[in-house]
Amino acid sequence: MRVDEGRHTLTVTIGHVPQSPSMMGDMMMMMMRRNNDELEGAFTWPATVRFRGVTLEVIDSAGHPLPRRLLHHTYMVNFDRRQLVEPISECPFSFGEETQDITIPGALGLPMAAGMRLGIVIMWDNLTGHDVDGAYVRYTFLLNPRHRQPAPLDVLPFLVDVNHVNGGTDGFEVPPGGLVVTKQFTVGASGHLLAASGHLHDHAVMMRLEDAANGRTLATVRTDRDSTGHTLRVQRPIFALWHRGPHLNAGHPYRLVVVYDNPTSDTLINAMGIMGGLYAPDRLRDWPAVDPRNADYVKDKEGFGGVDSLLATLDSSLSAQPAQRVKGKVAVSLP
């Protein structure tokens, strides 16, 4: 982990063992369960500061770029703040191989507190036909300047998984002809949805957010696909360009609708539908607090392989380790 104070960036690089194509691909995706999502690394956030962007690079041991297609998905877990919809650990951001880098205006920022315990999950999907020796993922966070005036508007992640299962798989099957999957939910704090995107697999058409009380569509996210149905990009509508975005009320019922097309004669396996976005709570203090004894929180946390040993390492050593300053930068080793 490296902080560049001059450029207002924080860089985190996670290494991985060589990848064998015989162990990945569709069959492993079918068998993969959430409780096999290993934490590749964990670290404590170094300062109380907001960030407004994340870029992702897949690189080799020499720092040369590798295809993003090696990556099925990767995401960060914040064990010290809960989600808006589910009472489980926050996911501040996630990337699929189709996900573009994330940057928001400097007038917005996601608040982070020094000492927050964070984990990184990486699921590889090596379809190159050969081993990849020394693959790494490098995240670069764009930090908001500390003394920016006026202070940026606090935004937090909006995340709804249409097939969320604590500690289990969130994939589902799509039969020939297609499928519509729905999930009804409430939010823990009122606020505005400023922008949305998400994670969808091949042959996904779109997903939309509805008011479950009256069926009114509040937000729609579509995919760009090639002629084979491969999802090239999940679109990112920014509602706050024209207005403050749809306002959601705590306790009111909403519904996520995910639509898949399947023109093939085979059943699609392990499809997913996750809407993510930026949410500006009316009052940050209303955001529901983490309850580490909550059964869903505990089950979700235990779904990450190796979580207890990594968090114990953070609690006992990393948070107390002094940072090493080199040429105006701070370097910290991950456990």
PyMOL commands that set and color helices and strands:
alter all, ss='L'
color gray80, all
select helices_A, chain A and resi 21-23+26-31+34-36+68-70+239-241+284-286+295-302+307-316+318-320
alter helices_A, ss='H'
color red, helices_A
select strands_A, chain A and resi 2-4+9-15+37-44+49-59+71-82+89-96+102-103+108-112+117-124+136-143+153-154+156-161+172-174+179-185+191-200+204-211+217-225+231-234+247-248+254-260+268-271+273-281+304-305+324-326+329-331
alter strands_A, ss='S'
color yellow, strands_A
deselect
rebuild
show_as cartoon
